[in-house]
Amino acid sequence: EGDFNFYEPQYRVGKENRDFYLDVIRGLAQVPKRLPSKYFYDKNGDRLFQEIMASPDYYLTRCEMEIFTCQAKEIIDSLSAGDLDFELIELGPGNCAKSIHLLRALVAANASFNYVPIDISENVISGLQSFLPGNVPELRFKGLAGDYFDTLAFHCLLPATRRVVMCLGANIGNMTVAESNQFCKQLRGYLQPGDQCIIGFDLVKHPAVIRRAYDDRAGVTREFNLNLLKRINRELEADFRIDRFDHYCSYDPLTGAARSYLVCLSDMVVNIAGTDIPFQKDECIWTEISQKYSKDQIRQMATNSGFIHTSEFLDSRSWFMDAVWTA
Ligand code: AVI
């Protein structure tokens, strides 16, 4: 790699922040500049994301919640036509607010299943460990903290009757179309024929509704985006002047991509752990993609990645889809 000059300053940041540092420096060395959205979620970012999900302008959470509260029984029916002996893995469970409806319905149906939530955050897993026993008594579960795919790959080496993998919340939308196809192919690679997955997709809809969701009137998404710079300042000894950046989001109905940016309001040089990075007025840092899909694209993605598109569950406005695919 040609970026040797980047390596020395990294030793000014703690070992635990080294990957973060390298991702930030590499992203800001690109033209146009970019920062990976996975770094939104520090403690403050988690709190802001909770606020976004409760915001009247951010429809996604309510749509998927409606699907899980009103159609849990139908979802269960599509999982294997009555054979309820499986392992239910959830990638990125958060606080389980949606999947809990499925868990309760499965327990009520006397399903013989184990629940395995996998999350990168130890906090999420320990939170579930204290929350689930009191809220879904009789649930057998084992939380695993770690990277989705590393953990899943390791876990899938263990014997199991059948596996169902859930990836809710339109998390798949935070990848480009090419990356999400790759993700689904990789997921298929870990599964056996007859295993299934449930994936949440945000659907294309009126462009103004989508843009509003990523530029909410209360300004929480703005705070959420700017928080990334605050985190870089705090954890990577940087000196971003937060008031010299603005939140901007675009939605392109031709590609289904909603993109968030941080716009630089004046020429400046920012120092990150000893490395100077120049910024120009009106330059944009691309921080996030939230990809929207048509129903046909979702059906096609199932086929492309080696799954059968088994069933689809929509909310009453057809704004969101939870798709069940069979390997
Ligand atoms: C987590 N993810 C699906 C959210 C989304 O809709 O892309 C993150 C988010 N970004 C801004 N608002 C919400």
Residues whose N, C-alpha, C, O or C-beta is under 5 A from the ligand:
A	BS01	AVI	I52 G169 A170 N171 A213 I289 S290
